[in-house]
């Protein structure tokens, strides 16, 4: 299957198959054999693209970050052009991740437990996020409160420990955005 697709489409097929494996079976089951079976791409072709599991996971992290950037940009493009737009888009894009993306994050964390260097790509991205938080109209401290609230919420969801219903999740998201607006209004009024 993979050889008839262009290289980028093949990688997307591989990443989606890997996400499905992790989501359904757990990170420990992400092997070249299970990935070959799920993606219908020969193990030899998988290994030609990714010499080892770490290379595969690094590429998956980069793919995951790119999907996040696209979603973030989509939010930013529809929000009103105002000083809080970038921060609001960042928060919304973090709160709207799919269950597959959350499961992939869990797999990455599990893999990083034995190979912390895998997180370097994510660490570089996080530094960029903190630069945005610092430049927001709220400043680093207040923007970080919102950001860490959202990331904490996501972590509980990733770990399967978040007992919120869909209605409660929606209320949480609305309250985060309301709090961002109130914090901005208070800061503007100072």
C-alpha positions as CSV (number, residue, x, y, z in Angstrom):
1,X,0.0,0.0,0.0
2,X,2.7,2.5,1.0
3,X,4.7,2.4,-2.1
4,X,1.8,3.5,-4.3
5,X,1.3,6.6,-2.2
6,X,3.5,9.7,-2.1
7,X,5.9,9.7,0.8
8,X,3.9,12.3,2.9
9,X,0.7,10.3,2.5
10,X,2.5,7.2,3.5
11,X,3.7,8.8,6.6
12,X,0.2,10.0,7.5
13,X,-1.1,6.5,7.0
14,X,1.7,5.2,9.3
15,X,1.1,7.8,12.0
16,X,-2.7,7.2,12.0
17,X,-2.2,3.5,12.2
18,X,0.3,4.1,15.1
19,X,-2.2,6.3,16.9
20,X,-4.9,3.7,16.5
21,X,-2.6,1.0,17.9
22,X,-1.7,3.1,20.9
23,X,-5.3,4.1,21.5
24,X,-6.7,0.6,21.3
25,X,-3.9,-1.6,22.5
26,X,-1.5,0.7,24.5
27,X,2.0,2.1,23.8
28,X,3.8,-1.2,24.5
29,X,2.0,-2.8,21.5
30,X,3.4,-0.2,19.0
31,X,5.9,-2.4,17.2
32,X,6.9,-2.5,13.5
33,X,5.0,-5.8,13.2
34,X,1.7,-4.4,14.6
35,X,2.2,-1.2,12.6
36,X,2.8,-3.1,9.4
37,X,-0.3,-5.2,10.0
38,X,-2.4,-2.1,10.8
39,X,-1.1,0.2,8.1
40,X,-0.7,-2.6,5.4
41,X,2.8,-1.3,4.7
42,X,5.6,-3.8,4.7
43,X,7.9,-3.8,7.7
44,X,10.9,-3.3,5.4
45,X,9.3,-0.1,4.1
46,X,8.5,1.1,7.6
47,X,12.1,0.5,8.7
48,X,13.4,2.3,5.6
49,X,11.4,5.4,6.7
50,X,12.1,4.9,10.4
51,X,15.2,2.9,11.3
52,X,14.0,2.3,14.9
53,X,11.1,2.9,17.2
54,X,12.7,6.2,18.5
55,X,12.9,7.6,15.0
56,X,9.2,6.7,14.5
57,X,8.2,8.3,17.8
58,X,10.2,11.4,17.0
59,X,8.5,11.7,13.6
60,X,5.1,11.1,15.3
61,X,5.8,13.9,17.8
62,X,6.7,16.3,14.9
63,X,3.5,15.3,13.0
64,X,1.5,15.7,16.2
65,X,3.0,19.2,16.7
66,X,2.2,20.2,13.1
67,X,-1.4,19.1,13.5
68,X,-1.6,21.2,16.7
69,X,-0.1,24.2,14.8
70,X,-2.7,23.9,12.0
71,X,-5.6,23.7,14.5
72,X,-4.1,26.7,16.4
73,X,-3.9,28.6,13.2
74,X,-7.5,27.7,12.3
75,X,-8.7,29.1,15.6
76,X,-6.6,32.2,15.2
77,X,-8.0,32.8,11.7
78,X,-11.7,32.9,12.9
79,X,-11.2,34.8,16.2
80,X,-11.6,38.6,16.1
81,X,-8.4,40.6,15.5
82,X,-7.7,41.8,19.0
83,X,-4.8,41.5,21.4
84,X,-6.0,38.4,23.1
85,X,-6.5,36.4,19.8
86,X,-3.3,34.5,19.9
87,X,-3.7,33.4,23.6
88,X,-7.4,32.5,23.1
89,X,-6.5,30.4,20.0
90,X,-3.7,28.7,22.0
91,X,-6.2,27.8,24.8
92,X,-8.9,26.6,22.4
93,X,-6.6,24.5,20.3
94,X,-5.3,22.8,23.5
95,X,-8.9,22.1,24.7
96,X,-10.1,20.7,21.4
97,X,-7.7,17.8,20.8
98,X,-9.1,14.5,19.7
99,X,-8.9,11.4,21.9
100,X,-6.4,9.9,19.4
101,X,-4.1,12.9,20.0
102,X,-4.4,12.5,23.7
103,X,-3.6,8.8,23.5
104,X,-0.6,9.6,21.3
105,X,0.6,12.0,24.0
106,X,0.2,9.3,26.5
107,X,2.3,6.9,24.4
108,X,4.9,9.6,23.9
109,X,5.1,10.1,27.7
110,X,5.4,6.4,28.2
111,X,8.2,6.1,25.6
112,X,10.0,9.2,27.1
113,X,10.1,7.5,30.5
114,X,12.8,5.2,29.1
115,X,14.3,7.8,26.6
116,X,13.9,11.4,27.8
117,X,15.6,12.7,24.7
118,X,12.4,12.0,22.8
119,X,10.8,15.0,24.5
120,X,13.4,17.5,23.1
121,X,11.1,18.3,20.1
122,X,8.2,19.0,22.5
123,X,10.5,21.0,24.9
124,X,11.5,23.3,22.0
125,X,7.9,23.8,21.1
126,X,7.0,24.6,24.8
127,X,9.6,27.3,24.9
128,X,7.8,28.9,21.9
129,X,4.5,28.7,23.8
130,X,6.0,30.4,26.8
131,X,7.2,33.2,24.6
132,X,3.6,33.7,23.4
133,X,2.3,33.6,27.0
134,X,4.8,36.2,28.0
135,X,3.9,38.5,25.1
136,X,0.1,38.2,25.7
137,X,-1.7,41.2,27.1
138,X,-2.1,39.3,30.4
139,X,1.6,38.8,30.9
140,X,3.4,35.6,31.7
141,X,1.9,35.0,35.2
142,X,-1.7,35.4,34.4
143,X,-1.5,33.7,30.9
144,X,0.3,30.8,32.5
145,X,-2.6,30.3,35.0
146,X,-4.9,29.8,32.1
147,X,-2.5,27.7,30.1
148,X,-1.7,25.4,33.0
149,X,-5.3,25.0,33.9
150,X,-6.0,23.8,30.4
151,X,-2.9,21.5,30.3
152,X,-3.8,20.1,33.7
153,X,-7.3,19.3,32.4
154,X,-5.8,17.6,29.4
155,X,-3.4,15.6,31.5
156,X,-6.3,14.2,33.6
157,X,-8.1,13.3,30.4
158,X,-5.0,11.7,28.9
159,X,-4.6,9.6,32.1
160,X,-8.3,8.6,31.9
161,X,-8.9,10.2,35.3
162,X,-11.2,13.0,34.3
163,X,-14.8,12.2,35.4
164,X,-16.3,15.2,33.6
165,X,-19.3,14.7,31.4
166,X,-19.5,16.3,27.9
167,X,-21.6,19.1,29.4
168,X,-19.1,19.7,32.2
169,X,-16.2,19.8,29.7
170,X,-18.1,22.4,27.6
171,X,-18.7,24.4,30.8
172,X,-15.0,24.2,31.7
173,X,-14.0,25.4,28.3
174,X,-16.5,28.3,28.4
175,X,-15.3,29.3,31.9
176,X,-11.6,29.3,30.8
177,X,-12.5,31.7,28.0
178,X,-14.7,33.8,30.3
179,X,-11.8,34.0,32.8
180,X,-9.4,35.0,30.0
181,X,-11.8,37.9,29.0
182,X,-12.2,39.0,32.7
183,X,-8.5,38.9,33.3
184,X,-7.9,41.0,30.2
185,X,-10.6,43.5,31.2
186,X,-9.2,43.9,34.7
187,X,-5.7,44.3,33.4
188,X,-6.8,46.9,30.8
189,X,-8.7,48.8,33.5
190,X,-5.6,49.1,35.7
